[in-house]
């Protein structure tokens, strides 16, 4: 209704995009984010949410660019850093993804999921000892997540540490 009453309300387009994305209508959400930017709503959040929709559509290059843009506007925003790292990981860019996860952990070092993600990057780069360290940190922070144990076991197996 807001857009109907004021078709130049960029914030309304942004909020519509968020709602559409929550309904898993990612293409429509992207259209709303485009309209938000065309109507002078160009904050970091619109680029981040645009990236999330692109990520869900497996458009990792575009998602990465959107997250990078959001980070250029708000360089210390943890969610943007995590999202950018995840997109880089999906693109197979493990070194840069690991660097993003390191930036995250420098600000907040109690996130088991981020240690796990950084461990996966190290695993992919065949740094199995580094991966084991990160998976162990994940386990220390959340000992009820089976995936962390499985990932650590896989890294240990690569080192023939049975």
C-alpha positions as CSV (number, residue, x, y, z in Angstrom):
1,X,0.0,0.0,0.0
2,X,2.9,2.4,0.8
3,X,4.3,2.0,-2.7
4,X,0.9,2.5,-4.2
5,X,0.6,5.8,-2.3
6,X,4.2,6.8,-2.8
7,X,6.0,5.1,-5.7
8,X,9.2,6.9,-4.8
9,X,9.5,5.4,-1.3
10,X,12.8,3.5,-1.5
11,X,12.5,2.2,2.0
12,X,9.1,0.6,1.1
13,X,10.6,-1.2,-1.8
14,X,13.4,-2.4,0.4
15,X,11.0,-3.7,3.0
16,X,8.9,-5.4,0.3
17,X,12.1,-7.1,-0.9
18,X,12.8,-8.4,2.5
19,X,9.3,-9.8,2.8
20,X,9.5,-11.4,-0.6
21,X,12.8,-13.0,0.2
22,X,11.3,-14.4,3.4
23,X,8.7,-16.0,1.2
24,X,11.5,-17.4,-0.9
25,X,10.5,-15.3,-3.9
26,X,14.1,-14.3,-4.6
27,X,13.8,-13.0,-8.1
28,X,10.9,-10.7,-7.1
29,X,12.9,-9.6,-4.0
30,X,15.8,-8.6,-6.3
31,X,13.5,-6.5,-8.4
32,X,12.3,-4.7,-5.2
33,X,15.9,-4.1,-4.1
34,X,16.6,-2.6,-7.5
35,X,13.6,-0.3,-7.2
36,X,14.7,0.6,-3.7
37,X,18.1,1.7,-5.1
38,X,16.5,3.6,-8.0
39,X,14.5,5.5,-5.4
40,X,17.5,6.6,-3.4
41,X,17.5,3.8,-0.8
42,X,21.1,2.7,-1.1
43,X,22.3,1.7,2.3
44,X,24.5,-1.2,3.2
45,X,21.4,-3.3,4.2
46,X,19.9,-3.2,0.7
47,X,23.1,-4.5,-0.7
48,X,23.4,-7.2,1.9
49,X,19.8,-8.4,1.4
50,X,20.3,-8.3,-2.3
51,X,23.3,-10.5,-1.8
52,X,21.3,-12.9,0.3
53,X,18.8,-13.4,-2.4
54,X,21.5,-13.8,-5.0
55,X,23.2,-16.4,-2.7
56,X,19.9,-18.3,-2.4
57,X,19.7,-18.4,-6.2
58,X,23.3,-19.7,-6.2
59,X,24.5,-16.6,-8.0
60,X,27.6,-16.5,-5.9
61,X,29.6,-14.0,-8.0
62,X,26.8,-11.5,-7.8
63,X,26.2,-12.2,-4.1
64,X,29.9,-11.7,-3.4
65,X,29.8,-8.3,-5.2
66,X,26.7,-7.3,-3.2
67,X,28.2,-8.3,0.1
68,X,31.5,-6.5,-0.8
69,X,29.5,-3.4,-1.5
70,X,27.7,-3.6,1.8
71,X,31.1,-4.0,3.5
72,X,32.5,-1.0,1.7
73,X,29.7,1.0,3.5
74,X,29.9,-0.8,6.9
75,X,33.3,-2.6,7.1
76,X,32.9,-4.0,10.6
77,X,29.3,-5.4,10.3
78,X,29.6,-9.0,11.3
79,X,26.7,-10.3,9.3
80,X,28.1,-8.7,6.1
81,X,31.5,-10.2,6.8
82,X,30.0,-13.7,7.4
83,X,27.8,-13.5,4.3
84,X,30.8,-12.3,2.1
85,X,32.9,-15.2,3.5
86,X,30.2,-17.7,2.7
87,X,29.8,-16.5,-0.9
88,X,33.6,-16.6,-1.4
89,X,33.6,-20.2,0.0
90,X,30.9,-21.3,-2.4
91,X,33.0,-19.8,-5.2
92,X,35.9,-21.9,-4.1
93,X,37.9,-18.9,-3.0
94,X,39.0,-20.5,0.3
95,X,41.9,-18.2,1.1
96,X,39.8,-15.0,0.9
97,X,36.8,-16.7,2.6
98,X,39.1,-17.7,5.5
99,X,40.4,-14.1,5.7
100,X,36.8,-12.9,6.1
101,X,36.1,-15.4,8.8
102,X,39.3,-14.3,10.5
103,X,38.0,-10.6,10.4
104,X,34.8,-11.8,12.0
105,X,36.6,-13.7,14.7
106,X,38.8,-10.7,15.5
107,X,35.6,-8.9,16.5
108,X,33.7,-11.8,18.0
109,X,35.6,-14.9,18.9
110,X,32.8,-17.0,20.4
111,X,30.9,-18.1,17.3
112,X,31.3,-21.9,16.8
113,X,29.8,-21.7,13.3
114,X,32.5,-19.2,12.1
115,X,35.3,-21.4,13.4
116,X,33.7,-24.3,11.6
117,X,33.5,-22.3,8.3
118,X,37.2,-21.2,8.7
119,X,38.1,-24.8,9.4
120,X,36.3,-25.9,6.2
121,X,38.4,-23.4,4.3
122,X,41.6,-24.7,5.8
123,X,40.5,-28.3,5.0
124,X,39.9,-27.4,1.4
125,X,43.3,-25.8,1.2
126,X,44.8,-29.0,2.7
127,X,45.8,-27.3,6.0
128,X,44.4,-30.2,8.0
129,X,46.2,-29.3,11.3
130,X,44.7,-25.7,11.0
131,X,41.3,-27.2,10.2
132,X,41.5,-29.5,13.3
133,X,42.3,-26.5,15.5
134,X,39.3,-24.6,14.2
135,X,36.9,-27.6,14.4
136,X,38.2,-28.2,18.0
137,X,37.3,-24.6,18.8
138,X,33.9,-25.1,17.3
139,X,33.4,-28.1,19.5
140,X,34.6,-26.3,22.6
141,X,32.0,-23.6,21.9
142,X,29.2,-26.0,21.0
143,X,29.8,-29.6,21.9
144,X,26.3,-30.7,20.8
145,X,26.9,-30.1,17.1
146,X,27.7,-33.4,15.4
147,X,28.9,-31.8,12.2
148,X,31.9,-30.3,14.0
149,X,33.0,-33.7,15.3
150,X,32.6,-35.2,11.8
151,X,34.6,-32.4,10.2
152,X,37.4,-32.8,12.7
153,X,37.4,-36.6,12.2
154,X,37.7,-36.1,8.4
155,X,40.7,-33.7,8.9
156,X,42.3,-36.2,11.3
157,X,41.7,-39.0,8.8
158,X,43.6,-37.0,6.1
159,X,46.6,-36.9,8.5
160,X,46.1,-40.6,9.2
161,X,45.5,-39.7,12.8
162,X,43.2,-42.5,13.7
